Amino acid sequence: MTSSEIVVRRMSETDNDAMSKLLGDVFSRRDPPAVSTKFSLEKLEKIAELFGSKSAKKGLSSVALDEASGEIVGAVLVASIKTLASRNQQSATYSAT
């Protein structure tokens, strides 16, 4: 069996699709609040994709890659409070119209 190293690096915008799919899959199957509320894989992927795009541009998030395959095997998705506040305001405005 060959061993491979896991490399952690800053997330780039090109990582967003794979990172969103990974987080959507893991959270939809293993995160207790997501599982109990039956949050769909697609909805979780979309949330990760929205925040991931902004986060990658700001350099806030990281991905873990299997060095041998280049596959993203882990991720830390971070959003700034300003981004979250802006998103909440947009949602509230959208809901009110």
Residue pairs with C-beta under 8 A, 6 or more apart in sequence:
2 68
4 66
4 67
4 68
4 69
5 67
5 68
6 64
6 65
6 66
6 67
6 73
6 74
7 64
7 65
7 67
8 62
8 63
8 64
8 65
8 74
9 62
9 63
9 65
10 59
10 61
10 62
10 63
11 19
11 52
11 55
11 56
11 61
11 62
11 63
11 75
11 77
12 56
13 53
13 56
13 57
15 52
15 56
15 63
15 72
16 49
16 52
16 53
16 56
17 49
18 71
18 72
19 48
19 52
19 61
19 63
19 72
19 75
19 77
20 45
20 46
20 48
20 49
20 52
21 45
22 72
22 73
22 74
22 75
23 44
23 45
23 48
23 75
23 77
24 41
24 42
24 44
24 45
24 46
24 47
24 48
25 41
25 45
27 34
27 39
27 44
28 34
28 35
28 39
28 40
28 41
28 44
29 35
31 39
33 39
34 44
48 77
50 87
51 77
51 79
51 83
51 87
52 61
52 77
54 79
54 83
55 61
55 77
55 78
55 79
55 80
55 83
58 80
58 83
60 78
60 79
60 80
61 75
61 76
61 77
61 78
62 75
62 76
63 72
63 74
63 75
63 76
64 72
64 73
64 74
64 75
65 71
65 72
65 73
66 73
79 87
